[in-house]
Amino acid sequence: MKFVLIDRITEFEPGRRIVAQKALSLAEEYLADHFPRFPVLPGVLMLEALVQASAWVVRERLDFAPSLVLLKEARNVTYKSFLTPGQIMTIESVCKELDAEQSSFTASGWVDGREMLKGRLTLRHLSLAAADAGWEETDIDLRARQRALFKLLWRGCPTASAAGMSLNNE
């Protein structure tokens, strides 16, 4: 995903629940084309924010083993309002099932106590190297970047002891 749609994690119960925030800024590039006179976060990106929050529960629980955590299925997704620049959407995602290959969550997003969207998500957990050993280095790089980003987003994250945790591995 090109866009990181989670700005910070405010609560985290390992393997069970996450509360995160997405602050929408008028500077975000996709708003230039998405209703220029009435800029709103596209619904698909609101859903992607729920997916990204849920994926952090999976990654942390599985010790970042899957290099990819992707949306497999979204059910009963309901949109109730728009997210506009200047608003902060709080996302809560609760894990219902989680194993090595997939997980399921109930997730919702709200602004100032008003529900914006909700749905049930099923995520797939993948490793590129499982399909082709030639992707092992890419998997390693993706995991390192995810660990570093998690540490930035979740201030309660234990200090990472592994080397190579910077976002820019240059």
Contact map, one row per residue, 1 for C-alpha under 8 A:
11110000000000000000000000000000000000000000000000000000000000000000000000000000000000000000000000000000000000000000000000000000000000000000000000000000000000000000000000
11110000000000000000000000000000000000000000000000000000000000000000000000000000000000000000000000000000000000000000000000000000000000000000000000000000000000000000000000
11111000000000000000000000000000000000000000000000000000000000000000000000000000000000000000000000000000000000000000000000000000000000000000000000000000000000000000000000
11111110000000000000000000000000000000000000000000010000000000000000000000000000000000000000000000000000000000000000000000000000000000000000000000000000000000000000000000
00111110000000000000010000000000000000000000100110010000000000000000000000000000000000000000000000000000000000000000000000000000000000000000000000000000000000000000000000
00011111100000000001110000000000000000000000000010011000000000000000000000000000000000000000000000000000000000000000000000000000000000000000000000000000100000000000000000
00011111100000000001111000000000000000000000000000000000000000000000000000000000000000000000000000000000000000000000000000000000000000000000000000000000100000000000000000
00000111110000000001110000000000000000000000000000000000000000000000000000000000000000000000000000000000000000000000000000000000000000000000000000000001110000000000000000
00000111111100000111100000000000000000000000000000000000000000000000000000000000000000000000000000000000000000000000000000000000000000000000000000000000111000000000000000
00000001111100000111100000000000000000000000000000000000000000000000000000000000000000000000000000000000000000000000000000000000000000000000000000000000010000000000000000
00000000111110001111000000000000000000000000000000000000000000000000000000000000000000000000000000000000000000000000000000000000000000000000000000000000000000000000000000
00000000111111001110000000000000000000000000000000000000000000000000000000000000000000000000000000000000000000000000000000000000000000000000000000000000000000000000000000
00000000001111111100000000000000000000000000000000000000000000000000000000000000000000000000000000000000000000000000000000000000000000000000000000000000000000000000000000
00000000000111111000000000000000000000000000000000000000100110000000000000000000000000000000000000000000000000000000000000000000000000000000000000000000000000000000000000
00000000000011111000000000000000000000000000000000000000110110000000000000000000000000000000001001000000000000000000000000000000000000000000000000000000000000000000000000
00000000000011111100000000000000000000000000000000000000100000000000000000000000000000000000011100000000000000000000000000000000000000000000000000000000000000000000000000
00000000001111111110000000000000000000000000000000000000100000000000000000000000000000000001111000000000000000000000000000000000000000000000000000000000000000000000000000
00000000111110011111000000000000000000000000000000001101100000000000000000000000000000000011110000000000000000000000000000000000000000000000000000000000000000000000000000
00000000111100001111100000000000000000000000000000001000000000000000000000000000000000000111100000000000000000000000000000000000000000000000000000000000000000000000000000
00000111111000000111110000000000000000000000000000001000000000000000000000000000000000000111000000000000000000000000000000000000000000000000000000000000000000000000000000
00000111110000000011111000000000000000000000000000000000000000000000000000000000000000011110000000000000000000000000000000000000000000000000000000000000000000000000000000
00001111000000000001111100000000000000000000000010000000000000000000000000000000000000011110000000000000000000000000000000000000000000000000000000000000000000000000000000
00000010000000000000111110000000000000000000000000000000000000000000000000000000000011111000000000000000000000000000000000000000000000000000000000000000000000000000000000
00000000000000000000011111010000000000001000000000000000000000000000000000000000001111111000000000000000000000000000000000000000000000000000000000000000000000000000000000
00000000000000000000001111110000000000000000000000000000000000000000000000000000000011100000000000000000000000000000000000000000000000000000000000000000000000000000000000
00000000000000000000000111110010000000100000000000000000000000000000000000000000000011000000000000000000000000000000000000000000000000000000000000000000000000000000000000
00000000000000000000000011111010000000000000000000000000000000000000000000000000000000000000000000000000000000000000000000000000000000000000000000000000000000000000000000
00000000000000000000000111111111000000000000000000000000000000000000000000000000000000000000000000000000000000000000000000000000000000000000000000000000000000000000000000
00000000000000000000000000111111000000000000000000000000000000000000000000000000000000000000000000000000000000000000000000000000000000000000000000000000000000000000000000
00000000000000000000000000011111110000000000000000000000000000000000000000000000000000000000000000000000000000000000000000000000000000000000000000000000000000000000000000
00000000000000000000000001111111111100111000000000000000000000000000000000000000000000000000000000000000000000000000000000000000000000000000000000000000000000000000000000
00000000000000000000000000011111111100100000000000000000000000000000000000000000000000000000000000000000000000000000000000000000000000000000000000000000000000000000000000
00000000000000000000000000000111111100000000000000000000000000000000000000000000000000000000000000000000000000000000000000000000000000000000000000000000000000000000000000
00000000000000000000000000000111111101111100000000000000000000000000000000000000000000000000000000000000000000000000000000000000000000000000000000000000000000000000000000
00000000000000000000000000000011111111110000000000000000000000000000000000000000000000000000000000000000000000000000000000000000000000000000000000000000000000000000000000
00000000000000000000000000000011111111100000000000000000000000000000000000000000000000000000000000000000000000000000000000000000000000000000000000000000000000000000000000
00000000000000000000000000000000001111100000000000000000000000000000000000000000000000000000000000000000000000000000000000000000000000000000000000000000000000000000000000
00000000000000000000000000000000011111110000000000000000000000000000000000000000000000000000000000000000000000000000000000000000000000000000000000000000000000000000000000
00000000000000000000000001000011011111111000000000000000000000000000000000000000000110000000000000000000000000000000000000000000000000000000000000000000000000000000000000
00000000000000000000000000000010011001111100000000000000000000000000000000000000011110000000000000000000000000000000000000000000000000000000000000000000000000000000000000
00000000000000000000000100000010010000111110110000000000000000000000000000000000011100000000000000000000000000000000000000000000000000000000000000000000000000000000000000
00000000000000000000000000000000010000011111110000000000000000000000000000000000000000000000000000000000000000000000000000000000000000000000000000000000000000000000000000
00000000000000000000000000000000000000001111111000000000000000000000000000000010000000000000000000000000000000000000000000000000000000000000000000000000000000000000000000
00000000000000000000000000000000000000000111111100000000000000000000000000000000000000000000000000000000000000000000000000000000000000000000000000000000000000000000000000
00001000000000000000000000000000000000001111111110000000000000000000000000000000000000000000000000000000000000000000000000000000000000000000000000000000000000000000000000
00000000000000000000000000000000000000001111111111000000000000000000000000000000000000000000000000000000000000000000100000000000000000000000000000000000000000000000000000
00000000000000000000000000000000000000000011111111100000000000000000000000000000000000000000000000000000000000000000100000000000000000000000000000000000000000000000000000
00001000000000000000000000000000000000000001111111110000000000000000000000000000000000000000000000000000000000000000000000000000000000000000000000000000000000000000000000
00001100000000000000010000000000000000000000111111111000000000000000000000000000000000000010000000000000000000000000000000000000000000000000000000000000000000000000000000
00000000000000000000000000000000000000000000011111111100000000000000000000000000000000000011100000000000001110000000000000000000000000000000000000000000000000000000000000
00000000000000000000000000000000000000000000001111111110000000000000011000000000000000000000000000000000000000000000000010100000000000000000000000000000000000000000000000
00011100000000000000000000000000000000000000000111111111000000000000000000000000000000000000000000000000000000000000000000000000000000000000000000000000000000000000000000
00000100000000000111000000000000000000000000000011111111100000000000000000000000000000000011100000000000000000000000000000000000000000000000000000000000000000000000000000
00000000000000000100000000000000000000000000000001111111110000000000000000000000000000000000111000000000101000000000000000000000000000000000000000000000000000000000000000
00000000000000000000000000000000000000000000000000111111111000000000110000000000000000000000000000000000000000000000000000100000000000000000000000000000000000000000000000
00000000000000000100000000000000000000000000000000011111111100000000000000000000000000000000000000000000000000000000000000000000000000000000000000000100000000000000000000
00000000000001111100000000000000000000000000000000001111111110000000000000000000000000000000001000000000000000000000000000000000000000000000000000000000000000000000000000
00000000000000100000000000000000000000000000000000000111111111010000100000000000000000000000000001000010000000000000000000000000000000000000000000000000000000000000000000
00000000000000000000000000000000000000000000000000000011111111111100100000000000000000000000000000000000000000000000000000000000000000000000000000000000000000000000000000
00000000000001100000000000000000000000000000000000000001111111110000000000000000000000000000000000000000000000000000000000000000000000000000000000000000000000000000000000
00000000000001100000000000000000000000000000000000000000111111110000000000000000000000000000000000000000000000000000000000000000000000000000000000000000000000000000000000
00000000000000000000000000000000000000000000000000000000011111111100000000000000000000000000000000010000000000000000000000000000000000000000000000000000000000000000000000
00000000000000000000000000000000000000000000000000000000001111111000000000000000000000000000000000000000000000000000000000000000000000000000000000000000000000000000000000
00000000000000000000000000000000000000000000000000000000011111111110000000000000000000000000000000000000000000000000000000000000000000000000001001100000000000000000000000
00000000000000000000000000000000000000000000000000000000001001111110000000000000000000000000000000000000000000000000000000000010000000000000001000000000000000000000000000
00000000000000000000000000000000000000000000000000000000001001011111100000000000000000000000000000000000000000000000000000001110000000000000001000000000000000000000000000
00000000000000000000000000000000000000000000000000000000000000011111100000000000000000000000000000000000000000000000000000001111000000000011011000000000000000000000000000
00000000000000000000000000000000000000000000000000000000000000000111110000000000000000000000000000000000000000000000000000001111000000000000000000000000000000000000000000
00000000000000000000000000000000000000000000000000000010011000000111111000000000000000000000000000000000000000000000000000111100000000000000000000000000000000000000000000
00000000000000000000000000000000000000000000000000100010000000000001111100000000000000000000000000000000000000000000000000111000000000000000000000000000000000000000000000
00000000000000000000000000000000000000000000000000100000000000000000111111000000000000000000000000000000000000000000000011110000000000000000000000000000000000000000000000
00000000000000000000000000000000000000000000000000000000000000000000011111000000000000000000000000000000000000000000000011110000000000000000000000000000000000000000000000
00000000000000000000000000000000000000000000000000000000000000000000001111100000000000000000000000000000000000000000000011100000000000000000000000000000000000000000000000
00000000000000000000000000000000000000000000000000000000000000000000001111111000000000000000000000000000000000000000001111000000000000000000000000000000000000000000000000
00000000000000000000000000000000000000000000000000000000000000000000000011111000000000000000000000000000000000000000001110000000000000000000000000000000000000000000000000
00000000000000000000000000000000000000000000000000000000000000000000000001111100000000000000000000000000000000000000011100000000000000000000000000000000000000000000000000
00000000000000000000000000000000000000000000000000000000000000000000000001111110000000000000000000000000000000000000111100000000000000000000000000000000000000000000000000
00000000000000000000000000000000000000000000000000000000000000000000000000011111000000000000000000000000000000000000111000000000000000000000000000000000000000000000000000
00000000000000000000000000000000000000000010000000000000000000000000000000001111100000000000000000000000000000000001110000000000000000000000000000000000000000000000000000
00000000000000000000000000000000000000000000000000000000000000000000000000000111110000000000000000000000000000000011100000000000000000000000000000000000000000000000000000
00000000000000000000000000000000000000000000000000000000000000000000000000000011111000000000000000000000000000000011100000000000000000000000000000000000000000000000000000
00000000000000000000000000000000000000011000000000000000000000000000000000000001111100000000000000000000000000000001000000000000000000000000000000000000000000000000000000
00000000000000000000000100000000000000011000000000000000000000000000000000000000111110101000000000000000000000000001000000000000000000000000000000000000000000000000000000
00000000000000000000000100000000000000111000000000000000000000000000000000000000011111100000000000000000000000000000000000000000000000000000000000000000000000000000000000
00000000000000000000001111000000000000110000000000000000000000000000000000000000001111100000000000000000000000000000000000000000000000000000000000000000000000000000000000
00000000000000000000001111000000000000000000000000000000000000000000000000000000000111110000000000000000000000000000000000000000000000000000000000000000000000000000000000
00000000000000000000001110000000000000000000000000000000000000000000000000000000001111111000000000000000000000100000000000000000000000000000000000000000000000000000000000
00000000000000000000111100000000000000000000000000000000000000000000000000000000000001111100000000000000000000100000000000000000000000000000000000000000000000000000000000
00000000000000000000111100000000000000000000000000000000000000000000000000000000001000111110000000000000000011100000000000000000000000000000000000000000000000000000000000
00000000000000000011110000000000000000000000000000000000000000000000000000000000000000011111000000000000000011100000000000000000000000000000000000000000000000000000000000
00000000000000000111110000000000000000000000000011001000000000000000000000000000000000001111100000000000001111000000000000000000000000000000000000000000000000000000000000
00000000000000001111000000000000000000000000000001001000000000000000000000000000000000000111110000000000001110000000000000000000000000000000000000000000000000000000000000
00000000000000001110000000000000000000000000000001001100000000000000000000000000000000000011111000000000111100000000000000000000000000000000000000000000000000000000000000
00000000000000011100000000000000000000000000000000000100000000000000000000000000000000000001111100000000111000000000000000000000000000000000000000000000000000000000000000
00000000000000111000000000000000000000000000000000000100100000000000000000000000000000000000111111000011110000000000000000000000000000000000000000000000000000000000000000
00000000000000010000000000000000000000000000000000000000000000000000000000000000000000000000011111000011110000000000000000000000000000000000000000000000000000000000000000
00000000000000000000000000000000000000000000000000000000000000000000000000000000000000000000001111100011100000000000000000000000000000000000000000000000000000000000000000
00000000000000100000000000000000000000000000000000000000010000000000000000000000000000000000001111110111000000000000000000000000000000000000000000000000000000000000000000
00000000000000000000000000000000000000000000000000000000000000000000000000000000000000000000000011111110000000000000000000000000000000000000000000000000000000000000000000
00000000000000000000000000000000000000000000000000000000000001000000000000000000000000000000000001111100000000000000000000001000000000000000000000000000000000000000000000
00000000000000000000000000000000000000000000000000000000000000000000000000000000000000000000000000111110000000000000000000011100000000000000000000000000000000000000000000
00000000000000000000000000000000000000000000000000000000000000000000000000000000000000000000000001111111000000000000000001111000000000000000000000000000000000000000000000
00000000000000000000000000000000000000000000000000000000010000000000000000000000000000000000001111101111100000000000000001111000000000000000000000000000000000000000000000
00000000000000000000000000000000000000000000000000000000000000000000000000000000000000000000001111000111110000000000000111100000000000000000000000000000000000000000000000
00000000000000000000000000000000000000000000000000000100000000000000000000000000000000000000111110000011111000000000000111000000000000000000000000000000000000000000000000
00000000000000000000000000000000000000000000000000000000000000000000000000000000000000000000111100000001111100000000011110000000000000000000000000000000000000000000000000
00000000000000000000000000000000000000000000000001000100000000000000000000000000000000000011110000000000111110000000011110000000000000000000000000000000000000000000000000
00000000000000000000000000000000000000000000000001000000000000000000000000000000000000000011100000000000011111000011111000000000000000000000000000000000000000000000000000
00000000000000000000000000000000000000000000000001000000000000000000000000000000000000001111000000000000001111100011110000000000000000000000000000000000000000000000000000
00000000000000000000000000000000000000000000000000000000000000000000000000000000000000001110000000000000000111111111100000000000000000000000000000000000000000000000000000
00000000000000000000000000000000000000000000000000000000000000000000000000000000000000111100000000000000000011111111000000000000000000000000000000000000000000000000000000
00000000000000000000000000000000000000000000000000000000000000000000000000000000000000000000000000000000000001111100000000000000000000000000000000000000000000000000000000
00000000000000000000000000000000000000000000000000000000000000000000000000000000000000000000000000000000000001111110000000000000000000000000000000000000000000000000000000
00000000000000000000000000000000000000000000000000000000000000000000000000000000000000000000000000000000000001111111000000000000000000000000000000000000000000000000000000
00000000000000000000000000000000000000000000000000000000000000000000000000000001100000000000000000000000000111101111110000000000000000000000000000000000000000000000000000
00000000000000000000000000000000000000000000000000000000000000000000000000000011111000000000000000000000000111100111110000000000000000000000000000000000000000000000000000
00000000000000000000000000000000000000000000011000000000000000000000000000001111100000000000000000000000000111000011111000000000000000000000000000000000000000000000000000
00000000000000000000000000000000000000000000000000000000000000000000000000011110000000000000000000000000011110000011111100000000000000000000000000000000000000000000000000
00000000000000000000000000000000000000000000000000000000000000000000000001111100000000000000000000000000011100000000111110000000000000000000000000000000000000000000000000
00000000000000000000000000000000000000000000000000000000000000000000000001111000000000000000000000000001111000000000011111000000000000000000000000000000000000000000000000
00000000000000000000000000000000000000000000000000100000000000000000001111100000000000000000000000000001111000000000001111100000000000000000000000000000000000000000000000
00000000000000000000000000000000000000000000000000000000000000000000001111000000000000000000000000000111100000000000000111110000000000000000000000000000000000000000000000
00000000000000000000000000000000000000000000000000100010000000000000111110000000000000000000000000000111000000000000000011111000000000000000000000000000000000000000000000
00000000000000000000000000000000000000000000000000000000000000000000111100000000000000000000000000001110000000000000000001111100000000000000000000000000000000000000000000
00000000000000000000000000000000000000000000000000000000000000000111110000000000000000000000000000011110000000000000000000111110000000000000000000000000000000000000000000
00000000000000000000000000000000000000000000000000000000000000000111100000000000000000000000000000001000000000000000000000011111010000000000000000000000000000000000000000
00000000000000000000000000000000000000000000000000000000000000001111000000000000000000000000000000000000000000000000000000001111111000000010000000000000000000000000000000
00000000000000000000000000000000000000000000000000000000000000000011000000000000000000000000000000000000000000000000000000000111111110110110000000000000000000000000000000
00000000000000000000000000000000000000000000000000000000000000000000000000000000000000000000000000000000000000000000000000000011111111110010000000000000000000000000000000
00000000000000000000000000000000000000000000000000000000000000000000000000000000000000000000000000000000000000000000000000000111111110000000000000000000000000000000000000
00000000000000000000000000000000000000000000000000000000000000000000000000000000000000000000000000000000000000000000000000000011111110000000000000000000000000000000000000
00000000000000000000000000000000000000000000000000000000000000000000000000000000000000000000000000000000000000000000000000000001111111110000000000000000000000000000000000
00000000000000000000000000000000000000000000000000000000000000000000000000000000000000000000000000000000000000000000000000000001111111110000000000000000000000000000000000
00000000000000000000000000000000000000000000000000000000000000000000000000000000000000000000000000000000000000000000000000000000100111111000000000000000000000000000000000
00000000000000000000000000000000000000000000000000000000000000000000000000000000000000000000000000000000000000000000000000000001100111111110000000000000000000000000000000
00000000000000000000000000000000000000000000000000000000000000000000000000000000000000000000000000000000000000000000000000000001100111111111000000000000000000000000000000
00000000000000000000000000000000000000000000000000000000000000000000000000000000000000000000000000000000000000000000000000000000000001111111100000000000000000000000000000
00000000000000000000000000000000000000000000000000000000000000000000000000000000000000000000000000000000000000000000000000000001000000111111110000000000000000000000000000
00000000000000000000000000000000000000000000000000000000000000000010000000000000000000000000000000000000000000000000000000000011100000111111111000000000000000000000000000
00000000000000000000000000000000000000000000000000000000000000000010000000000000000000000000000000000000000000000000000000000000000000011111111100000000000000000000000000
00000000000000000000000000000000000000000000000000000000000000000000000000000000000000000000000000000000000000000000000000000000000000001111111110000000000000000000000000
00000000000000000000000000000000000000000000000000000000000000000010000000000000000000000000000000000000000000000000000000000000000000000111111111000000000000000000000000
00000000000000000000000000000000000000000000000000000000000000011110000000000000000000000000000000000000000000000000000000000000000000000011111111100000000000000000000000
00000000000000000000000000000000000000000000000000000000000000000000000000000000000000000000000000000000000000000000000000000000000000000001111111110000000000000001111000
00000000000000000000000000000000000000000000000000000000000000000000000000000000000000000000000000000000000000000000000000000000000000000000111111111000000000000000111100
00000000000000000000000000000000000000000000000000000000000000010000000000000000000000000000000000000000000000000000000000000000000000000000011111111100000000000000000000
00000000000000000000000000000000000000000000000000000000000000010000000000000000000000000000000000000000000000000000000000000000000000000000001111111110000000000000100000
00000000000000000000000000000000000000000000000000000000000000000000000000000000000000000000000000000000000000000000000000000000000000000000000111111111000000000000111000
00000000000000000000000000000000000000000000000000000000000000000000000000000000000000000000000000000000000000000000000000000000000000000000000011111111100000000000001000
00000000000000000000000000000000000000000000000000000001000000000000000000000000000000000000000000000000000000000000000000000000000000000000000001111111110010000000000000
00000000000000000000000000000000000000000000000000000000000000000000000000000000000000000000000000000000000000000000000000000000000000000000000000111111111011110000000000
00000001000000000000000000000000000000000000000000000000000000000000000000000000000000000000000000000000000000000000000000000000000000000000000000011111111000000000000000
00000111100000000000000000000000000000000000000000000000000000000000000000000000000000000000000000000000000000000000000000000000000000000000000000001111111000000000000000
00000001110000000000000000000000000000000000000000000000000000000000000000000000000000000000000000000000000000000000000000000000000000000000000000000111111110000000000000
00000000100000000000000000000000000000000000000000000000000000000000000000000000000000000000000000000000000000000000000000000000000000000000000000000011111110000000000000
00000000000000000000000000000000000000000000000000000000000000000000000000000000000000000000000000000000000000000000000000000000000000000000000000000000011111000000000000
00000000000000000000000000000000000000000000000000000000000000000000000000000000000000000000000000000000000000000000000000000000000000000000000000000110011111100000000000
00000000000000000000000000000000000000000000000000000000000000000000000000000000000000000000000000000000000000000000000000000000000000000000000000000010000111110000000000
00000000000000000000000000000000000000000000000000000000000000000000000000000000000000000000000000000000000000000000000000000000000000000000000000000010000011111000000000
00000000000000000000000000000000000000000000000000000000000000000000000000000000000000000000000000000000000000000000000000000000000000000000000000000010000001111100100000
00000000000000000000000000000000000000000000000000000000000000000000000000000000000000000000000000000000000000000000000000000000000000000000000000000000000000111110000000
00000000000000000000000000000000000000000000000000000000000000000000000000000000000000000000000000000000000000000000000000000000000000000000000000000000000000011111100000
00000000000000000000000000000000000000000000000000000000000000000000000000000000000000000000000000000000000000000000000000000000000000000000000000000000000000001111100000
00000000000000000000000000000000000000000000000000000000000000000000000000000000000000000000000000000000000000000000000000000000000000000000000100000000000000000111110010
00000000000000000000000000000000000000000000000000000000000000000000000000000000000000000000000000000000000000000000000000000000000000000000000110110000000000010111111000
00000000000000000000000000000000000000000000000000000000000000000000000000000000000000000000000000000000000000000000000000000000000000000000000110010000000000000001111110
00000000000000000000000000000000000000000000000000000000000000000000000000000000000000000000000000000000000000000000000000000000000000000000000110011000000000000000111110
00000000000000000000000000000000000000000000000000000000000000000000000000000000000000000000000000000000000000000000000000000000000000000000000010000000000000000000011111
00000000000000000000000000000000000000000000000000000000000000000000000000000000000000000000000000000000000000000000000000000000000000000000000000000000000000000001011111
00000000000000000000000000000000000000000000000000000000000000000000000000000000000000000000000000000000000000000000000000000000000000000000000000000000000000000000000111
